[in-house]
Amino acid sequence: MPCFTAVKIFPPECRFPVPAYFKLETKVFAPSIRHLAPLSLTLVALGLSACGTTSSGPAQRIAVVEEDTQGTSTVNIASLSDVIQRNPNDPSAYNTRGAAYARVGNYSSAMTDFTKAVQLDPDYAPAYTNRALALRQTNRNDQALADFSRAIQADPNYGPAYIGRANLLRAQGNFQEALNDLNMATRLLPESAEALHSRGLLYQRQGMHPQAILDFDATIDRNPFVGAPYAARGQSLVATNQYDKAIEDFNAALNVDPKDANSWAWRGVALERKGDRQQAIESYQRALNIDNANSVARQGSSRLQGGVAGLFRS
C-alpha cells in the first residue's frame, strides 16, 4: 500500500488545547466526525458546546460529552462532593460536579446537580446551558431548547448559550434562527473557535460553501490542533472542486484521529474526483476497516471496484 501524504503530527498534549470540558461538535456532510461537545463548567462554547455538517447519513451530531477514559472524573466527583458538603449553598459547586458526572455519562446525576444550581441561583446561565446539553444527550430537545433560552434570558451576554441553542436549531432545520444566534455569539466571543466552527457548519448545511470555508479558516486560525474544522473544511473544498486542498485537510484531521472513518472516506472522494483511483480505493478501504457501515466509503468502493466484498478478500 503506498504511503499517504505526510502531515505534521503534533504530540498528544498539543492536539486539543481547548477549554477543559467541551469539544468541537463536528457534523460533516456525510456520516460525520464525532468530535462533539462535552459538558463544561462554563461551557466554553462548542469546544464547549457543539458543532455539525451536511450529511447523507444519519449522523446528527449534537453536543456530546467527552468520555473520561482515565477515571479522572470519578476522582473529581469525590472531591467535588466534599466541596459541596462544605459549601451546600454554592451553585457553582453543583454546576462543576454536574459537568464531572456528565463526563462519565451519568446524565441523570448531572441534571440533578444542574437543577440544584439553578434552584440556588435562578439566574445562573452556565448551569442552564449545561443542563440543556445534558438534555440533548438524552434526546429531550424541547426541554433543552427551553434551557438554552432561559440561560440567555438570565444573561443575554452569555455566548455559549447562543452557540448551544444555534446547534440545536440547526439540527431542527431552523437555519435563520440558528444564524442569528451564531452571529450574536461571534459578536460576544469574537475569538471563539467554537462559534465560528458552528456557523461554518450551518453555512455548509445550506450549501454555502465559500462562506463555510471562510469560517473554518478562522476556526483553524484560532485553534489549529483540533481535527473537526479540517474535516469540515475538507468537505466544503470537495464541494467546490478544490481536491488537493481537501486532501491536505483530511490528512490533517487524520493526524488528530487516525481512526476517523469519515475523513478516510471523504479523502477517498477527493482522490477519486482528482483521478487517483488506486489511492481512492485504499482510502475507502481504510474507512471500511474502521466502520464497515460508512455509506460514503461503501458507495465509493462500489463505484471503483464493484462493491465492498473485494476489499476484504484474502
C-alpha positions in Angstrom: 0.0 0.0 0.0 1.5 3.3 -1.0 2.3 5.9 1.7 -0.2 8.6 2.4 0.8 12.2 2.2 2.5 13.1 5.5 1.2 15.9 7.7 3.0 17.1 10.8 1.8 15.0 13.8 1.5 17.0 17.0 2.3 15.4 20.4 -0.9 14.3 22.2 -0.7 17.1 24.7 -0.8 19.7 22.0 -3.6 18.3 19.9 -6.6 19.6 21.8 -5.7 22.9 23.5 -9.4 23.8 24.1 -11.0 24.6 27.3 -11.5 21.8 29.7 -14.7 20.1 29.2 -16.3 20.7 25.8 -15.0 19.8 22.4 -16.0 20.9 18.9 -19.1 19.3 17.7 -18.4 18.1 14.2 -21.1 17.2 11.7 -19.9 16.9 8.2 -21.8 16.3 5.0 -21.9 12.6 5.4 -21.9 10.3 8.3 -19.7 12.7 10.2 -16.9 13.1 12.5 -17.5 12.5 16.1 -15.9 15.4 18.0 -18.9 17.0 19.6 -19.1 18.9 22.8 -18.6 17.6 26.3 -20.1 19.5 29.2 -18.2 22.2 30.8 -18.4 24.2 33.9 -18.5 27.3 31.8 -19.3 25.6 28.6 -16.8 27.4 26.6 -18.8 27.1 23.5 -18.8 24.1 21.3 -15.4 23.3 22.1 -17.6 23.7 24.9 -20.9 23.5 23.4 -21.2 21.8 19.9 -20.7 21.6 16.1 -22.0 19.8 12.9 -22.2 19.4 9.0 -24.2 18.3 6.0 -24.9 14.7 5.6 -26.2 11.9 3.5 -26.1 9.7 6.5 -28.0 9.5 9.8 -25.3 11.2 11.9 -27.0 14.0 13.7 -24.0 15.4 15.6 -25.0 17.2 18.7 -23.3 18.3 21.9 -21.7 15.1 23.0 -19.9 14.7 26.3 -16.4 13.5 26.0 -15.8 10.2 27.6 -13.4 10.0 30.6 -11.2 7.0 29.8 -8.7 7.6 32.7 -11.1 7.8 35.6 -10.1 11.3 36.4 -13.8 12.5 36.6 -14.6 9.8 39.2 -11.8 11.1 41.4 -13.1 14.7 40.8 -16.6 13.7 41.7 -15.5 12.6 45.1 -13.5 15.7 45.8 -16.3 17.9 44.4 -18.8 16.2 46.7 -16.5 17.2 49.6 -16.6 20.8 48.4 -20.4 20.7 48.2 -20.6 19.3 51.7 -18.6 22.2 52.9 -20.5 24.7 50.7 -24.0 23.4 50.3 -25.4 26.7 49.0 -22.8 27.3 46.3 -24.4 26.9 42.9 -21.0 26.8 41.1 -20.0 23.7 43.1 -23.1 21.8 41.9 -22.5 23.0 38.4 -18.9 21.8 38.4 -19.8 18.4 39.8 -22.6 18.1 37.3 -20.1 18.6 34.5 -18.0 15.8 36.0 -21.0 13.5 36.1 -21.7 14.3 32.5 -18.2 13.4 31.5 -18.7 9.8 32.8 -22.1 9.6 31.1 -24.2 9.9 34.3 -26.6 12.4 32.8 -29.3 11.8 35.5 -26.9 12.9 38.3 -25.6 15.7 36.1 -29.0 17.1 35.6 -29.8 16.8 39.3 -26.8 18.9 40.1 -27.5 21.5 37.4 -31.1 21.7 38.6 -29.8 22.3 42.2 -27.5 25.0 40.9 -30.4 27.0 39.3 -32.6 26.5 42.3 -29.8 28.2 44.4 -29.3 30.8 41.7 -32.2 31.2 39.2 -30.1 33.4 37.0 -27.1 31.1 36.7 -26.7 30.9 32.9 -23.9 28.3 32.9 -26.0 25.7 34.7 -29.0 26.2 32.4 -26.6 25.8 29.4 -25.0 22.7 30.8 -28.4 21.2 31.7 -29.5 21.9 28.1 -26.5 20.0 26.8 -27.3 17.0 29.1 -30.9 17.1 27.9 -29.7 16.9 24.3 -27.7 13.8 25.2 -31.0 12.2 26.4 -33.0 13.4 23.3 -35.1 15.8 25.2 -34.6 18.6 22.7 -37.7 20.7 23.6 -36.6 20.9 27.2 -33.0 21.6 26.0 -34.2 24.5 23.8 -36.1 26.0 26.8 -33.0 25.8 29.0 -30.8 27.4 26.3 -33.4 30.2 26.1 -33.6 30.5 29.9 -29.8 30.9 30.0 -29.9 33.7 27.5 -32.8 35.4 29.4 -30.7 35.1 32.6 -27.6 36.5 30.9 -28.0 38.0 27.4 -24.2 38.2 27.1 -23.5 34.5 27.8 -22.1 33.4 24.4 -22.1 29.6 25.0 -25.8 29.5 25.4 -26.3 31.1 21.9 -23.9 28.5 20.4 -25.7 25.6 22.1 -29.1 26.9 21.0 -27.9 27.5 17.5 -26.6 24.0 17.1 -30.0 22.6 18.2 -31.9 25.0 15.9 -29.6 23.9 13.0 -30.4 20.3 13.7 -34.1 21.1 13.6 -33.7 22.9 10.3 -34.3 26.4 11.7 -31.4 27.9 9.8 -32.2 31.6 10.1 -32.8 31.5 13.8 -29.5 29.5 14.2 -27.6 32.1 12.1 -29.0 34.9 14.3 -27.7 33.1 17.4 -24.3 32.4 15.9 -23.9 36.0 14.7 -24.6 37.1 18.2 -22.2 34.5 19.6 -19.4 35.8 17.3 -20.0 39.3 18.5 -19.9 38.3 22.1 -17.0 35.9 21.6 -15.0 37.2 18.6 -12.1 34.8 19.3 -14.3 31.7 19.8 -13.3 28.9 17.5 -16.5 27.1 18.5 -18.8 29.9 17.4 -17.1 30.2 14.0 -17.0 26.4 13.5 -20.7 26.1 14.3 -21.5 28.9 11.8 -19.4 27.2 9.2 -21.3 24.0 9.7 -24.6 26.0 9.3 -23.4 27.6 6.0 -22.2 24.2 4.9 -25.6 22.6 5.7 -27.2 25.1 3.3 -24.7 24.6 0.5 -23.0 28.0 1.1 -19.5 26.5 0.8 -17.4 29.7 0.2 -18.8 31.2 3.4 -18.3 27.9 5.3 -14.7 27.7 4.2 -14.0 31.3 5.5 -15.5 30.4 8.9 -13.5 27.1 9.0 -10.3 29.1 8.1 -11.0 31.4 11.0 -11.7 28.4 13.3 -8.4 26.8 12.4 -6.5 30.1 12.9 -7.8 30.2 16.4 -7.3 26.5 17.3 -5.2 24.6 14.7 -4.9 21.4 16.8 -8.5 20.1 16.6 -9.4 17.8 13.7 -13.1 18.7 13.3 -12.6 22.0 11.4 -10.1 20.4 9.0 -12.5 17.6 8.2 -15.4 20.0 7.8 -13.4 22.4 5.6 -12.2 19.4 3.5 -15.8 18.5 2.7 -16.6 22.1 1.5 -13.4 22.1 -0.5 -14.6 18.9 -2.2 -17.9 20.5 -2.9 -16.0 23.4 -4.6 -13.7 21.1 -6.6 -10.6 22.0 -4.6 -9.4 18.5 -4.3 -5.7 18.9 -3.4 -6.5 21.3 -0.6 -9.3 19.0 0.6 -6.8 16.0 0.7 -4.5 18.2 2.8 -7.3 18.9 5.3 -8.3 15.3 5.6 -4.7 14.4 6.2 -4.6 16.9 9.0 -7.8 15.6 10.5 -6.5 12.1 10.4 -3.3 13.1 12.2 -5.5 14.1 15.1 -7.7 11.0 14.9 -6.3 8.2 12.6 -9.5 6.2 13.2 -11.9 8.7 11.8 -13.6 6.7 9.2 -15.5 9.6 7.8 -12.3 11.5 7.0 -10.8 8.4 5.3 -14.0 8.1 3.3 -14.1 11.8 2.2 -10.3 11.6 1.5 -11.2 8.8 -0.9 -13.9 11.1 -2.5 -11.3 13.8 -3.1 -8.8 11.4 -4.5 -11.4 9.7 -6.8 -12.5 13.1 -8.2 -8.9 14.0 -8.7 -8.5 10.9 -10.8 -6.2 8.9 -8.4 -8.2 5.7 -8.4 -5.8 3.5 -6.5 -5.3 5.8 -3.6 -9.0 6.5 -3.5 -9.7 2.7 -3.2 -7.2 2.5 -0.4 -8.8 5.4 1.5 -12.2 3.8 1.1 -10.8 0.6 2.4 -9.2 2.3 5.4 -12.6 3.8 6.2 -14.4 0.5 5.9 -11.8 -1.3 8.0 -12.8 1.2 10.8 -16.5 1.4 10.0 -17.9 -1.2 7.6 -21.2 0.7 7.5 -19.7 4.0 6.3 -22.0 4.9 3.4 -19.6 7.3 1.7 -16.9 4.6 1.6 -19.2 1.9 0.6 -20.6 3.9 -2.3 -17.1 4.9 -3.4 -15.8 1.4 -3.2 -18.8 0.2 -5.2 -18.1 2.8 -7.9 -14.5 2.0 -8.2 -14.4 -1.8 -7.9 -17.9 -3.2 -7.9 -18.6 -3.5 -4.3 -17.2 -3.8 -0.8 -16.6 -7.5 -0.8 -13.5 -7.3 -3.0 -11.8 -5.2 -0.3 -11.7 -8.0 2.2 -10.7 -10.9 0.1 -7.7 -12.7 1.3 
